[in-house]
Amino acid sequence: MTDIRNIVILTGAGVSAESGIDTFRADGGLWEQHRIEDVATPEGFARDPDLVLRFYEMRKEQIQTKLPNPAHQALARLEAEWDGNLLLVTQNIDDLHERGGSKSVLHMHGEALLALCSACEARSPWPGVMVERPPCPSCGAAALRPDVVWFGEMPYRMDEIYAALGACDLFVSIGTSGAVYPAAGFVREAKAHGAQTLELNLERSQGSGWFDETRLGPAGEIVPEWVDQMLGGSFT
């Protein structure tokens, strides 16, 4: 494994789905009951903040009842035992990576269990409700919103992500659709800098053709298998 030292891993909804968290495309899930434009855009929040806040209260309640699955636990083990640099970037807004044992997680789309103050931009842990307009713990303004990146907003910490993609030896995408940018373009960014690329997914993503290799199956099965290979020195 001397040729691979720096790893960037991107995880998407397919990882959390195995823990029972609804994806955008889940039949009968929370997203199916609402238009994305109504609950996941700045315009929707401006139009009907109560609807958006109630929607995210449901998401928070769901997240807090779910448990990490073997994929989360395997990635935490890789982070702990890998003799090199590893950056875990997730599009998911839940905390299952952290509860699964991962220490360094970059939430590019924010975190459902945090509140963001629209007035002073302070972030606060907020497992409770916001719909009653509680004051911001930092400035006192009644301007809290979920600390979640909505459609039309810029994902967090993109400079860090692109720097890591430019320096990585291996880029791995797990459980993503390949349909949402900028994350969908990470594989091309990594390849442009000479990295090996691997897709682990339930089915081929929209950008599957950009990867050097694709392995299909449930994340809870194929991620631990891949981690075993990495730590055993048998991945090529």
Secondary structure, 3 states (H helix, E strand, C coil): CCCCCEEEEEECHHHHHCCCCCCCCCCCCCHHHCCHHHHCCHHHHHHCHHHHHHHHHHHHHHHHHCCCCHHHHHHHHHHHHCCCEEEEEECCCCCHHHHCCCCCEEECCEEEEEEEECCCCCEEECCCCCCCCCCCCCCCCCCEEEEECCCCCCCCCHHHHHHHHHHCCEEEEECCCCCCCCHHHHHHHHHHCCCEEEEEECCCCCCHHHCCEEEECCHHHHHHHHHHHHHHCCCC
